Structure formats: C-alpha cells, structure tokens
Amino acid sequence: MRNRTSTNLSFVGRFALLFGAMYALSAVLFRGVVSLLPDDAGVAVRFFEPYSLSLGPVLGAFVIGAVIAAVLLPFSREIVQRNKGGLILFAALWGVVLLGSLEPKPGSIEGMLYTVTSAWEHLLVVSFGAVQYAVFVWLLLRWERSAQGVSAAAPQRTQEPQQSAPQPLAWFEPQCGVKLRSYLGRFTTVHVVVYWVVGGLFYQISGYEEALATMEIFTLWRELQNLTMPVVILLGQIVRGAFIALLLAPLYQVHIQHRYGWLQLFGLLFGLKVFAAIFTVPTSTPELRQMLADLQFGVPEIVVQTAVFALVFFAVEKRAWRMRLAE
C-alpha cells in the first residue's frame, strides 16, 4: 500500500513539474510569436492570453498539472504501461484540455462557437498546443517508465470474473466488447441534452444577458440572439460531444467497472475540461477579487453540467454494460 501511495505521489509530482515547465517554455515561445504580429492582428490571443508569462498563470500551471495528474491516477496504469499510452494521454491533453475545454478561448471548440476569434488564431493556439503536449507526453512517459522500471506493453490485469467478458474500448483496437458507434451515440446524446437543459436553466437565472453586455470577458462573444446561433451551437455540441467521447474511449473500461465510476468520470471531465481552463493563482488582492467575481458567471453552470452529465451517462452506460454481460 505504501509503495502504491509513493508511486502515485511521484507520478503527480513529476507530472506537475513537467507540465508547469512546458507551459512556461511554450508561453515564452508563444509570446515571442505574438509580439511579431501587427497591432491590428491577433486581437483574440492578446485579449484571452492562452499563454501568459504573468506569475499567476505560470504558478497556476504547476497546480493544474497536479490536478490533471490526480484525476488521471485511476487511469495511470493504462497510460504508462500500454503500448499506445502516449497516444491516449496526448488525446486527453490536446483533445480534451484544449479543444474540448468548456472555456470559450482560442483553440477550443467553445471558442469557435461562441466568440469571433479568427480561424488563424484558433489554428495558432491549436498548433502550439499540439507541440507542447506532444513533447510533454514524450518526456513524461520516458521519465515515468524509467522511474517505475517498466516498458510500454499491455498491462497484465487481475480481473474479477464478472469483469472479464468485455474488453477495453479503444479506437485503435478492432476487437472490443463495446460497440464504438453505440457508445458514441449514447455519450453524445446525453452530452447535448444535459448541455441544453442545464445551460438554458442557468441562462435564465444567472443574469447572462446583463453580463454579456457589461463584462469585459464577454467582449469578443458573438451575438447570441442571432437566429442562426441555436443551430450552430446545437451542431457544434453534437460534434464536440462525439469528439470528447472518442478521445476518452480508451479509458472507458476503467471507470465503467468501478462502483463510483461516475465520480471518476466527473473528476476526469472536471479536471481536464474545467479546472485546466479556469484556474490561475491570484498574486494580489485585486486579482483575487476579480477572479471571484468572474467565477460567478459560467463556472457554477459548467460544474453542475459536468456533474449531471457524469451521473446520467454513468447510469445509462452501466445499464447497457450489465445487459451486455447478461447476454
């Protein structure tokens, strides 16, 4: 037990240290590129600052790294010991943390739907993110496998009898106990329904209309009253839901077999989609006050949204899983 705890703490420590260092290095390079742009270009990347060299965001990156490592702990064996564990981790970080983020910043699907950020700005952030996370994953797995004395191979599992029938679901494995198309359909349907129900409720009770008109963080948002926006958002969320489902597919068997798998799923989604996007370390009292003021818009909604999704999807999927075992 002590060895396992020590291994987990070491994993979190190495992950956080390397994640923060890679963010700082990427921020230096990104800011250098942005500084070369004309003053009338790169409005969105300057406003949202996806990479900042300020003390708060840099320190926050180390904390975010620790949180991401913590929520990945139940899946760490799948990542470290599988032949394609690096691909799984890259998909989670570049795909879910960046593209699948619930914060509508440059490089995210939400940013593409809700803001007027230009296509080339999105491409710039996505490209930087791809390089950042690819290098991070390569370094982390080399470090982690060396520290644990393991090589990249399929992990040997000891499973309970009732867990042995279905095989891990993964987009790179042709044989699996779960039909990928059915899984994607259920995940996407629950995602879209919960997104619209919870989002519509919070839009009515949280004063979003006034915030959109007055708060600086909404400066580059699209006009949501436009008649085409509901269609754009609906189609965008269908794509986003299926995209996230596909990226998280390799981790399916881990949480679906756990008694509190919905909590593992919530932690995974909250850590990757929510916390990684919104957290920063306030370095002064005014920054702390501003952060607390900003948290009242959007954050309660996405926390509730993520929790409801995890509960509903886990219940739906658990029922499908048991029916499949009974066949």
C-alpha positions as CSV (number, residue, x, y, z in Angstrom):
1,M,0.0,0.0,0.0
2,R,2.8,2.3,0.9
3,N,4.6,1.6,-2.4
4,R,1.5,2.3,-4.3
5,T,1.0,5.6,-2.5
6,S,4.6,6.6,-3.1
7,T,4.2,5.7,-6.8
8,N,1.1,7.8,-7.1
9,L,2.7,10.8,-5.3
10,S,5.8,10.5,-7.6
11,F,3.5,10.4,-10.7
12,V,1.7,13.5,-9.6
13,G,4.9,15.3,-8.7
14,R,6.7,14.5,-12.0
15,F,3.6,15.3,-14.0
16,A,3.0,18.7,-12.3
17,L,6.7,19.7,-12.5
18,L,7.0,18.9,-16.2
19,F,3.6,20.3,-17.0
20,G,4.4,23.6,-15.4
21,A,7.8,23.8,-17.1
22,M,6.4,23.0,-20.5
23,Y,3.7,25.7,-20.1
24,A,6.3,28.3,-19.2
25,L,8.5,27.4,-22.1
26,S,5.5,27.4,-24.5
27,A,4.5,30.8,-23.1
28,V,7.9,32.3,-23.9
29,L,7.7,31.0,-27.5
30,F,4.1,31.9,-28.0
31,R,4.5,35.4,-26.7
32,G,7.5,35.8,-29.0
33,V,5.4,34.9,-32.0
34,V,2.5,37.2,-30.9
35,S,4.9,40.1,-30.5
36,L,5.8,39.9,-34.2
37,L,2.2,40.3,-35.2
38,P,0.9,43.8,-36.3
39,D,-1.1,45.7,-33.7
40,D,-4.4,45.1,-35.6
41,A,-3.8,41.4,-35.7
42,G,-4.1,38.7,-33.0
43,V,-6.8,40.6,-31.1
44,A,-8.3,37.5,-29.5
45,V,-5.0,35.9,-28.5
46,R,-3.9,39.1,-26.9
47,F,-7.2,39.5,-25.1
48,F,-7.6,35.9,-23.8
49,E,-3.9,35.3,-23.3
50,P,-3.9,31.5,-23.8
51,Y,-0.3,31.6,-22.8
52,S,0.8,34.2,-20.2
53,L,4.1,34.8,-18.6
54,S,2.5,36.5,-15.6
55,L,3.3,35.0,-12.2
56,G,-0.3,33.8,-11.6
57,P,-0.8,31.7,-14.7
58,V,2.7,30.2,-14.6
59,L,2.3,29.1,-10.9
60,G,-1.2,28.0,-11.8
61,A,0.2,25.7,-14.5
62,F,2.0,23.7,-11.9
63,V,-1.2,23.4,-9.8
64,I,-3.2,22.5,-12.9
65,G,-0.6,19.8,-13.7
66,A,-1.0,18.3,-10.2
67,V,-4.8,18.3,-10.6
68,I,-4.8,16.7,-14.0
69,A,-2.3,14.0,-12.7
70,A,-4.6,13.4,-9.7
71,V,-7.7,12.8,-11.9
72,L,-5.7,10.6,-14.2
73,L,-4.4,8.4,-11.4
74,P,-7.2,5.8,-11.8
75,F,-6.1,5.5,-15.5
76,S,-2.4,5.9,-15.0
77,R,-1.6,2.3,-15.4
78,E,-3.4,2.2,-18.7
79,I,-1.3,5.2,-19.8
80,V,2.1,4.3,-18.5
81,Q,2.2,0.6,-19.4
82,R,0.2,0.4,-22.6
83,N,1.9,0.4,-26.0
84,K,-0.2,3.4,-27.1
85,G,-0.4,5.0,-23.7
86,G,1.3,8.2,-25.1
87,L,-1.4,8.5,-27.7
88,I,-4.1,8.1,-25.0
89,L,-2.5,10.8,-22.9
90,F,-2.0,13.2,-25.8
91,A,-5.6,12.7,-26.8
92,A,-6.7,13.6,-23.3
93,L,-4.5,16.7,-23.0
94,W,-4.5,18.2,-26.5
95,G,-8.0,17.0,-27.4
96,V,-10.0,17.4,-24.1
97,V,-8.0,20.0,-22.2
98,L,-7.5,22.3,-25.2
99,L,-10.1,21.6,-27.9
100,G,-12.8,20.2,-25.6
101,S,-12.4,22.9,-23.0
102,L,-15.6,24.4,-21.6
103,E,-13.9,27.8,-21.6
104,P,-14.5,29.6,-24.9
105,K,-10.9,30.6,-25.5
106,P,-8.8,30.5,-28.7
107,G,-8.1,26.9,-29.7
108,S,-11.2,25.4,-28.1
109,I,-14.4,24.3,-29.8
110,E,-16.4,26.5,-27.5
111,G,-14.3,29.4,-28.6
112,M,-15.1,28.6,-32.2
113,L,-18.8,28.5,-31.5
114,Y,-19.2,31.5,-29.1
115,T,-16.5,34.0,-30.0
116,V,-15.5,36.0,-33.1
117,T,-11.9,34.8,-32.8
118,S,-10.4,34.3,-36.2
119,A,-9.7,30.9,-37.7
120,W,-5.9,31.6,-37.9
121,E,-5.8,32.5,-34.2
122,H,-7.5,29.2,-33.4
123,L,-5.0,27.4,-35.6
124,L,-2.1,29.1,-34.0
125,V,-3.2,28.1,-30.5
126,V,-4.1,24.5,-31.6
127,S,-0.7,24.1,-33.3
128,F,1.2,25.4,-30.2
129,G,-0.8,23.1,-28.0
130,A,-0.1,20.1,-30.2
131,V,3.6,20.7,-30.0
132,Q,3.5,21.5,-26.3
133,Y,1.6,18.4,-25.3
134,A,3.4,16.0,-27.7
135,V,6.8,17.0,-26.2
136,F,5.3,16.8,-22.7
137,V,3.9,13.3,-23.2
138,W,7.1,12.0,-24.7
139,L,9.2,13.4,-21.8
140,L,6.7,12.3,-19.1
141,L,6.4,8.7,-20.3
142,R,10.2,8.3,-20.7
143,W,10.6,9.7,-17.1
144,E,7.8,7.7,-15.6
145,R,8.6,4.4,-17.3
146,S,12.3,4.8,-16.3
147,A,11.3,5.6,-12.7
148,Q,8.9,2.6,-12.5
149,G,11.2,0.3,-14.4
150,V,8.5,-0.7,-16.9
151,S,8.4,-0.8,-20.7
152,A,5.4,0.2,-22.9
153,A,3.4,-3.0,-23.1
154,A,-0.2,-4.1,-22.5
155,P,-0.7,-4.2,-18.7
156,Q,-1.4,-7.6,-17.0
157,R,-4.7,-7.3,-15.1
158,T,-6.2,-9.3,-12.4
159,Q,-9.9,-9.1,-13.0
160,E,-12.9,-10.3,-11.1
161,P,-14.9,-12.9,-13.0
162,Q,-17.8,-10.6,-13.8
163,Q,-15.4,-8.1,-15.3
164,S,-13.6,-10.4,-17.7
165,A,-16.1,-10.6,-20.6
166,P,-15.9,-7.1,-22.2
167,Q,-12.6,-5.9,-23.4
168,P,-11.1,-2.4,-23.2
169,L,-12.8,0.0,-25.6
170,A,-10.3,1.9,-27.7
171,W,-10.4,3.5,-31.1
172,F,-7.3,1.7,-32.1
173,E,-8.5,-1.8,-31.1
174,P,-10.7,-3.6,-33.6
175,Q,-11.9,-6.2,-31.1
176,C,-13.8,-4.8,-28.1
177,G,-16.8,-5.6,-26.0
178,V,-18.5,-2.3,-26.6
179,K,-19.7,-1.2,-30.0
180,L,-18.0,2.1,-30.6
181,R,-20.9,3.6,-32.6
182,S,-23.4,2.8,-29.8
183,Y,-21.1,4.3,-27.2
184,L,-20.5,7.5,-29.2
185,G,-24.3,7.8,-29.7
186,R,-25.1,7.5,-26.0
187,F,-22.3,9.8,-24.9
188,T,-23.2,12.5,-27.5
189,T,-27.0,12.3,-26.8
190,V,-26.5,12.7,-23.0
191,H,-24.0,15.5,-23.6
192,V,-26.2,17.5,-25.8
193,V,-29.4,17.1,-23.7
194,V,-27.6,18.0,-20.4
195,Y,-25.8,20.9,-22.1
196,W,-29.0,22.4,-23.3
197,V,-31.1,21.8,-20.2
198,V,-28.5,23.0,-17.7
199,G,-27.4,25.8,-20.0
200,G,-30.9,27.0,-20.6
201,L,-31.7,27.0,-16.9
202,F,-28.6,29.0,-15.9
203,Y,-29.1,31.4,-18.8
204,Q,-32.5,32.3,-17.2
205,I,-31.4,32.5,-13.6
206,S,-27.8,33.8,-13.7
207,G,-28.1,37.2,-15.4
208,Y,-26.1,36.2,-18.5
209,E,-27.8,38.9,-20.7
210,E,-26.6,41.7,-18.5
211,A,-23.1,40.1,-18.1
212,L,-22.8,39.8,-21.9
213,A,-23.5,43.5,-22.3
214,T,-21.2,44.8,-19.5
215,M,-18.4,42.4,-18.5
216,E,-15.0,42.6,-20.3
217,I,-14.7,38.8,-20.5
218,F,-17.6,38.7,-23.0
219,T,-16.1,41.4,-25.3
220,L,-15.4,39.1,-28.1
221,W,-18.5,36.9,-27.8
222,R,-20.9,36.5,-30.8
223,E,-24.4,38.0,-30.6
224,L,-26.3,35.1,-29.1
225,Q,-29.7,36.5,-30.1
226,N,-28.9,35.8,-33.8
227,L,-31.4,33.3,-35.2
228,T,-28.6,31.1,-36.6
229,M,-26.8,30.7,-33.3
230,P,-29.0,28.0,-31.8
231,V,-28.5,25.8,-34.9
232,V,-24.7,26.5,-34.9
233,I,-24.5,25.7,-31.2
234,L,-26.6,22.5,-31.5
235,L,-24.5,21.2,-34.3
236,G,-21.3,22.3,-32.6
237,Q,-22.2,20.5,-29.4
238,I,-23.0,17.3,-31.3
239,V,-19.5,17.4,-32.9
240,R,-17.9,18.3,-29.5
241,G,-19.7,15.6,-27.6
242,A,-18.7,12.9,-30.1
243,F,-15.2,14.3,-30.2
244,I,-14.7,14.1,-26.5
245,A,-16.3,10.6,-26.3
246,L,-13.9,9.3,-28.9
247,L,-10.9,10.8,-27.1
248,L,-12.0,9.2,-23.8
249,A,-12.9,5.9,-25.2
250,P,-9.7,4.1,-24.2
251,L,-10.4,4.9,-20.6
252,Y,-13.9,3.5,-20.7
253,Q,-13.4,0.1,-19.1
254,V,-11.6,1.6,-16.1
255,H,-14.5,3.8,-14.9
256,I,-17.4,1.8,-16.1
257,Q,-16.5,-1.2,-13.9
258,H,-15.9,0.9,-10.7
259,R,-18.6,1.3,-8.1
260,Y,-18.1,5.0,-8.1
261,G,-17.2,5.3,-11.7
262,W,-19.4,8.3,-12.2
263,L,-17.2,10.1,-9.7
264,Q,-14.1,9.1,-11.6
265,L,-15.7,10.3,-14.8
266,F,-16.7,13.6,-13.2
267,G,-13.2,14.1,-11.9
268,L,-11.7,13.3,-15.3
269,L,-14.0,15.7,-17.1
270,F,-13.8,18.4,-14.4
271,G,-10.0,18.3,-14.2
272,L,-9.5,18.2,-18.0
273,K,-12.3,20.4,-19.3
274,V,-13.0,22.8,-16.5
275,F,-10.2,23.3,-13.9
276,A,-7.4,23.3,-16.5
277,A,-9.2,26.2,-18.3
278,I,-10.3,28.4,-15.5
279,F,-7.7,28.2,-12.7
280,T,-5.0,30.7,-12.1
281,V,-3.1,31.8,-9.0
282,P,-4.1,35.3,-7.9
283,T,-1.0,37.3,-6.9
284,S,-2.7,40.3,-5.4
285,T,-5.9,41.2,-3.6
286,P,-7.4,42.9,-6.7
287,E,-6.7,39.8,-8.8
288,L,-8.3,37.6,-6.2
289,R,-11.4,39.8,-6.1
290,Q,-11.6,39.8,-9.9
291,M,-11.2,36.1,-10.1
292,L,-14.0,35.6,-7.5
293,A,-16.2,38.0,-9.4
294,D,-15.6,36.2,-12.7
295,L,-16.3,32.8,-11.2
296,Q,-20.0,33.6,-10.7
297,F,-20.6,33.6,-14.4
298,G,-20.1,30.3,-16.2
299,V,-18.3,28.3,-13.6
300,P,-21.3,27.2,-11.5
301,E,-23.1,26.2,-14.7
302,I,-20.2,24.1,-16.1
303,V,-19.6,22.4,-12.7
304,V,-23.3,21.4,-12.5
305,Q,-23.3,20.5,-16.1
306,T,-20.3,18.2,-15.7
307,A,-21.7,16.5,-12.5
308,V,-25.1,15.9,-14.1
309,F,-23.6,14.5,-17.2
310,A,-21.3,12.1,-15.3
311,L,-24.3,10.8,-13.2
312,V,-26.7,10.4,-16.1
313,F,-24.2,8.9,-18.6
314,F,-22.8,6.5,-16.0
315,A,-26.3,5.3,-15.1
316,V,-27.2,4.8,-18.8
317,E,-23.9,3.2,-19.6
318,K,-23.9,0.9,-16.6
319,R,-27.3,-0.4,-17.6
320,A,-26.1,-1.1,-21.1
321,W,-23.0,-2.8,-19.7
322,R,-25.0,-5.1,-17.4
323,M,-27.3,-6.0,-20.3
324,R,-24.3,-6.9,-22.4
325,L,-22.9,-9.1,-19.7
326,A,-26.2,-10.9,-19.3
327,E,-26.3,-11.9,-22.9
